Structures are given as structure tokens and as C-alpha cells.
């Protein structure tokens, strides 16, 4: 079964390939992103050189939880301070705005479809705020886009002259995007050694640990065990927010 999964064989799940063959890009994404590591490193270097101190990620759902894990567990003193903006609560947005310096803040607009209403609403708000503070000529350079190729956000990033646009593999769902640009760009900005992380991910992917865990969970589920409890040290507690989303959404909640 594991060998068939690596070959992107949709019949592991069912005969109909719909919504399976276009969901398996996560299998080898680590190798592909590692080959493009220089584009991620250059963004971090550019922002540091330009005096940025903060980055706010505008995004929703599973794709935003992995960056939050990196910021809470692996962030270092040389990285930017990251906070996830995954709400439209006016009080939260205004509080955030009061705490930030427009000149020193970068925004990552992250949406797979490029049309997520909450994310684009946050972008419009913070773009207008940045333009009011710094002028429209400089506002776009404070924004970075991560999205699928050809999405609405790609066009917006060109129109508003974003600093950088990362077009992600469209065959990856949000909660599986941790090792894609959705996870690795924010990780690099907070100080994670992305090349080391990807190398370890590639190494562990070719060991039987994941398949053994999956087999155990499946066997226990078939035996009627309907609760999954993971126990970890306090240092990695934020990791479980991501795991919870991954497991819950993948099993129909």
C-alpha cells in the first residue's frame, strides 16, 4: 500500500480518481521546495536588510496552523515576529494595528484559491492602512503572496506590486501544505533553518514510522477505539493544534 501511495495510485482509496489525483502533491513537495530554497532565503535576507521586525500572516484554516507552530516552537532572536491573522473580529484587527509599525511590518497573504473572503478582506484593510501610512508607491513592497498558480491573488499581487509571489503546487490541500511554500516561507522568516527541516522531513518520509502509525490508528479505529490522544512535552504543545486539524479534517471531523 505504501509503495502504491508513493506512485500516486488513486485506487488505494477508490476507483474514481476525482479529488484524489489532484490532492497528492504533498508526497514529494519537500524535495521540490528544497530545490527552491534560495528564493525563500532571499526574501528573509531582503526583509532583514530593509529593517522589518514583524510579519503578519493573513490566512485561514489548516494552512495557517503550521506557521503558527514554527513561530511558537522554533522562532529565534534573528527572525521576524510572526502572528496569524485568521479572524475578522474588528477589535482584534484594530488592536493589532495599534501595536504595529507600518514601516517595519510585512504581510503574507496566503490563500490556495486566491479568493478566500476573510483573507482578501484582511488584505484590503491592511493594504489601505499601509498605504495611508507610507503612500501607495511603497505599500505593495510590504506584501507577499502565497497561492495557487493563476489564482485571483496572483493578479492582485501584480496589480498592487507585491514584493514577492510564491505560486504553490495546486495539488496540495491546506492542511497538507506544511512543507510547501505555505509553511516554509513563514518558517524561514521567523528563523527556522528550512533546509535542515526539509532534509529531516525527507529522511523521515522514507522510514516506516508514518505507515506504522497509520496502520495502528486504522486497526484501532476498526476495533472501535474512537478517541485519539497524543501526549507530548510542554515545549511542543503548539504542534498539537496542527495535528488536531490534520486528523480531524482528514477523517470528516
C-alpha positions in Angstrom: 0.0 0.0 0.0 2.8 2.4 0.9 4.5 1.8 -2.4 1.2 2.5 -4.3 0.7 5.7 -2.4 4.2 6.9 -3.4 3.2 6.2 -7.0 0.1 8.4 -6.6 -2.1 5.4 -7.2 -5.7 6.6 -6.5 -7.0 3.1 -6.3 -5.6 2.9 -2.8 -8.7 4.9 -1.9 -11.2 4.2 -4.6 -11.5 3.6 -8.4 -12.7 7.1 -9.1 -9.7 9.4 -9.3 -11.7 12.6 -8.7 -10.4 14.7 -5.8 -7.6 12.2 -5.2 -5.1 12.5 -8.0 -5.2 16.3 -7.5 -4.5 16.0 -3.8 -1.3 14.1 -3.6 1.3 16.8 -4.3 2.4 16.8 -0.6 4.2 13.4 -1.1 7.2 14.9 -2.8 6.8 18.6 -2.1 9.7 18.7 0.4 12.2 17.7 -2.4 10.8 20.3 -4.7 10.7 23.2 -2.2 14.3 22.3 -1.1 15.4 22.8 -4.7 14.0 26.4 -4.5 15.4 27.2 -1.1 17.3 30.2 -2.4 14.1 32.1 -3.2 12.9 31.7 0.3 16.2 32.6 1.9 16.5 35.7 -0.3 13.1 37.0 1.0 14.2 36.7 4.6 17.5 38.4 3.8 15.8 41.2 2.0 13.3 41.9 4.8 16.1 41.9 7.4 18.2 44.2 5.3 15.2 46.6 5.0 14.7 46.8 8.7 11.5 44.8 9.0 10.8 43.4 12.5 7.2 41.9 12.2 5.3 39.7 9.8 1.6 39.1 9.9 0.2 36.1 8.0 -3.3 36.7 6.6 -4.8 33.2 6.2 -7.5 30.8 7.3 -7.7 27.1 8.3 -5.1 24.4 8.2 -2.5 26.2 6.1 -2.1 28.8 8.8 -1.6 26.5 11.7 1.8 25.2 10.6 3.3 28.7 10.5 2.0 29.3 14.0 3.7 26.1 15.2 7.0 27.3 13.7 6.7 30.7 15.3 5.9 29.3 18.8 8.4 26.5 18.9 11.3 27.3 16.6 11.5 31.1 16.3 14.9 32.7 17.1 16.1 36.1 18.0 17.2 36.9 14.5 13.8 36.1 12.9 10.8 38.3 12.4 7.9 38.2 14.9 5.0 36.3 13.4 1.3 36.4 14.3 -1.5 34.8 12.4 -4.5 36.9 11.4 -7.3 34.4 10.8 -10.2 36.4 12.1 -12.4 39.3 11.0 -13.1 40.5 14.6 -12.8 44.3 14.4 -11.5 44.7 18.0 -8.7 42.2 17.2 -7.8 43.9 13.9 -7.7 47.3 15.5 -5.7 46.2 18.5 -3.2 44.5 16.1 -3.0 47.7 14.0 -2.2 49.8 17.1 0.7 47.6 18.0 2.4 47.6 14.6 4.7 49.9 12.8 3.7 50.0 9.1 7.2 50.8 8.1 8.6 47.6 9.8 5.7 45.2 9.1 5.4 42.7 6.2 2.2 40.9 5.4 1.9 37.4 3.9 -1.4 36.9 2.1 -1.9 33.2 2.0 -4.9 31.6 0.2 -4.9 28.5 -2.0 -7.9 29.5 -4.1 -6.9 33.2 -4.1 -10.4 34.1 -3.3 -10.9 33.4 0.4 -13.2 36.2 1.5 -11.8 36.6 5.0 -8.2 36.7 3.8 -8.8 39.1 1.0 -10.8 41.4 3.4 -7.8 41.4 5.7 -5.5 42.2 2.8 -7.6 45.2 1.7 -7.8 46.5 5.2 -4.0 46.3 5.9 -3.1 47.4 2.4 -5.1 50.6 2.8 -3.7 51.1 6.3 -0.1 50.7 5.0 -0.8 53.0 2.0 -2.2 55.6 4.4 0.9 55.4 6.5 3.6 55.1 3.8 2.0 56.0 0.5 0.8 53.8 -2.3 4.2 53.7 -4.0 5.7 51.9 -1.1 2.7 49.9 0.2 3.0 46.9 -2.2 6.5 46.1 -1.1 5.2 45.2 2.3 3.1 42.3 0.9 4.0 38.7 -0.1 1.5 36.3 -1.7 1.3 32.5 -1.5 -1.4 31.0 -3.7 -2.1 28.5 -6.5 -0.9 29.4 -10.0 -3.3 31.6 -11.9 -5.5 32.5 -8.9 -7.1 35.8 -8.3 -4.4 36.6 -5.8 -1.7 36.3 -8.5 -3.4 39.0 -10.4 -3.8 41.2 -7.3 -0.2 40.8 -6.4 0.8 42.1 -9.9 -1.7 44.9 -9.7 -0.5 46.1 -6.2 3.2 45.3 -6.9 3.8 42.8 -4.1 7.4 42.2 -3.1 7.2 38.5 -3.9 4.6 36.0 -5.1 5.0 32.2 -4.4 2.9 30.0 -6.6 2.3 26.7 -4.8 1.6 23.3 -6.1 -2.1 23.3 -6.7 -2.3 19.5 -5.9 -1.9 20.2 -2.2 -4.8 20.9 0.3 -4.4 23.4 3.0 -3.8 21.1 5.9 -1.2 19.1 4.0 0.7 22.2 3.0 3.2 22.4 5.9 6.3 21.6 3.8 5.2 23.7 0.8 5.6 27.4 0.4 2.6 27.9 2.7 4.6 26.6 5.6 8.2 27.1 4.6 8.1 30.8 3.7 6.7 31.9 7.1 9.1 29.4 8.8 12.1 31.0 7.2 11.0 34.4 8.2 10.8 33.5 11.9 14.2 32.0 11.9 13.7 28.3 11.1 16.6 26.5 9.3 14.3 25.5 6.4 16.9 23.5 4.6 17.6 21.4 7.7 13.9 21.0 8.4 13.2 19.8 4.8 16.2 17.4 4.9 14.9 15.8 8.1 11.4 15.6 6.7 12.6 13.9 3.5 14.7 11.4 5.7 11.7 10.5 7.9 9.4 10.2 5.0 11.4 7.2 3.7 11.3 5.4 7.1 8.3 3.2 8.1 7.3 5.3 11.1 4.4 7.1 9.4 3.0 4.0 7.8 3.3 2.1 11.1 1.4 4.8 13.0 -1.2 4.9 10.3 -1.7 1.2 10.4 -2.0 1.3 14.2 -4.6 4.1 14.1 -6.6 2.3 11.4 -6.6 -1.0 13.2 -7.6 0.6 16.4 -10.4 2.5 14.7 -11.7 -0.7 13.1 -11.7 -2.2 16.6 -14.0 0.5 17.9 -11.5 2.9 19.5 -13.0 6.3 18.7 -10.6 8.5 20.6 -7.1 9.6 19.6 -4.9 11.0 22.4 -1.4 12.3 21.7 0.9 13.1 24.7 3.9 15.3 24.3 6.3 17.5 26.3 5.3 21.1 27.1 7.9 22.5 24.6 5.9 21.2 21.7 2.3 21.8 22.8 1.6 24.2 19.9 2.4 21.3 17.5 -0.8 19.5 18.6 -3.1 22.3 17.3 -1.8 21.5 13.8 -2.1 17.7 14.4 -5.7 18.1 15.6 -6.7 20.0 12.5 -4.9 17.5 10.3 -6.5 14.4 11.8 -10.0 16.0 12.3 -10.4 17.4 8.8 -8.9 14.3 7.2 -11.4 12.0 8.9 -14.5 14.1 8.4 -14.4 15.6 11.9 
